[in-house]
Amino acid sequence: MANGYYGQAGTVGASYYLPTIPYDDHRYTFFLYCQQDLIKVKKEMDASQRLRFNTKKFTKKYGLGNPVAANFFALSTEAPEPAEEISESSSESESHDSRPGGLLAFIPN
């Protein structure tokens, strides 16, 4: 990464599959590693082979070390709470929750 990003020049080891609705709450994680050498994968994995993929075993096998970046998201089978309806006639002076949502809530001052 110090010399720039060359992701377009890489070889696809596993195509991106859209997440499916889980039968239970589930989290999806993405890790980014710097690799020293070309990693030759035997074949592209299908969705069923990814279910029990062992990231720790893979990183150890190929000497990838710790990830340089990570991201995740979660899917839930529970329906979200309905949003509170705000009429056009509601006053600006009414109190509303002003806490930041999403990632902003996790950014330190």
C-alpha positions as CSV (number, residue, x, y, z in Angstrom):
1,M,0.0,0.0,0.0
2,A,3.0,2.3,0.5
3,N,3.5,2.3,-3.3
4,G,-0.2,2.8,-4.1
5,Y,-3.2,0.6,-4.6
6,Y,-3.1,-1.9,-7.5
7,G,-6.3,-3.9,-6.8
8,Q,-7.4,-3.9,-10.4
9,A,-4.2,-5.7,-11.4
10,G,-4.9,-8.6,-8.9
11,T,-6.3,-12.0,-9.5
12,V,-9.8,-12.8,-8.3
13,G,-9.6,-15.7,-5.7
14,A,-13.3,-15.4,-4.8
15,S,-16.0,-13.4,-6.4
16,Y,-18.2,-11.2,-4.3
17,Y,-21.5,-12.7,-3.3
18,L,-24.3,-10.5,-2.0
19,P,-25.2,-11.3,1.5
20,T,-28.3,-13.5,2.0
21,I,-30.9,-13.1,4.6
22,P,-29.7,-15.3,7.5
23,Y,-31.9,-17.5,9.5
24,D,-30.5,-15.8,12.6
25,D,-28.5,-12.6,13.3
26,H,-25.3,-12.7,11.3
27,R,-22.2,-10.5,10.8
28,Y,-20.2,-10.2,7.7
29,T,-16.5,-9.2,7.9
30,F,-14.0,-8.0,5.4
31,F,-10.2,-7.9,6.1
32,L,-7.5,-6.3,4.0
33,Y,-4.0,-7.7,4.2
34,C,-0.7,-6.7,2.6
35,Q,0.9,-9.7,0.8
36,Q,4.6,-10.1,0.1
37,D,4.2,-12.5,-2.8
38,L,1.6,-13.7,-5.3
39,I,-0.9,-16.1,-3.7
40,K,-2.0,-18.8,-6.1
41,V,-5.4,-20.2,-5.2
42,K,-6.3,-23.6,-6.5
43,K,-9.8,-22.6,-7.6
44,E,-12.5,-20.1,-7.0
45,M,-14.6,-21.0,-4.0
46,D,-18.4,-21.2,-4.2
47,A,-20.8,-19.9,-1.6
48,S,-21.1,-23.2,0.3
49,Q,-17.3,-23.4,0.7
50,R,-17.2,-20.0,2.4
51,L,-19.5,-20.9,5.2
52,R,-16.8,-22.4,7.4
53,F,-13.8,-20.5,5.9
54,N,-11.1,-20.2,8.5
55,T,-9.4,-16.8,8.2
56,K,-6.8,-17.5,10.8
57,K,-5.7,-20.7,9.1
58,F,-5.6,-18.9,5.7
59,T,-3.5,-16.0,7.0
60,K,-1.1,-18.3,8.8
61,K,-0.7,-20.5,5.7
62,Y,0.2,-17.6,3.5
63,G,2.1,-15.5,6.0
64,L,-0.2,-12.5,5.8
65,G,0.3,-11.3,9.4
66,N,-2.3,-8.9,10.8
67,P,-4.9,-7.1,8.7
68,V,-4.2,-3.5,7.8
69,A,-7.9,-2.7,7.6
70,A,-11.2,-4.3,8.4
71,N,-14.9,-3.6,8.1
72,F,-18.1,-5.4,9.0
73,F,-21.8,-5.2,8.9
74,A,-24.6,-7.2,10.5
75,L,-27.9,-8.5,9.3
76,S,-30.8,-9.3,11.6
77,T,-33.9,-11.3,11.1
78,E,-35.8,-8.9,13.4
79,A,-37.9,-6.2,11.8
80,P,-36.7,-2.6,12.7
81,E,-38.8,-0.4,14.9
82,P,-41.2,1.8,12.8
83,A,-39.9,5.3,12.5
84,E,-41.8,8.0,14.4
85,E,-43.9,10.1,12.0
86,I,-43.3,13.8,12.1
87,S,-46.1,16.0,10.7
88,E,-45.4,19.1,8.8
89,S,-47.1,21.1,11.5
90,S,-44.7,20.0,14.2
91,S,-42.9,22.8,15.9
92,E,-39.2,23.4,15.7
93,S,-39.1,23.8,19.4
94,E,-40.2,20.2,20.1
95,S,-37.4,18.1,21.5
96,H,-35.9,15.6,19.2
97,D,-33.1,13.1,19.8
98,S,-30.0,14.9,18.5
99,R,-27.5,12.2,19.1
100,P,-25.5,11.3,16.0
101,G,-26.3,8.0,14.3
102,G,-24.2,5.5,12.5
103,L,-20.5,5.7,12.5
104,L,-20.5,9.3,13.8
105,A,-21.4,8.0,17.2
106,F,-18.1,6.1,17.4
107,I,-15.8,9.0,16.3
108,P,-13.9,10.3,19.4
109,N,-13.6,14.0,20.1
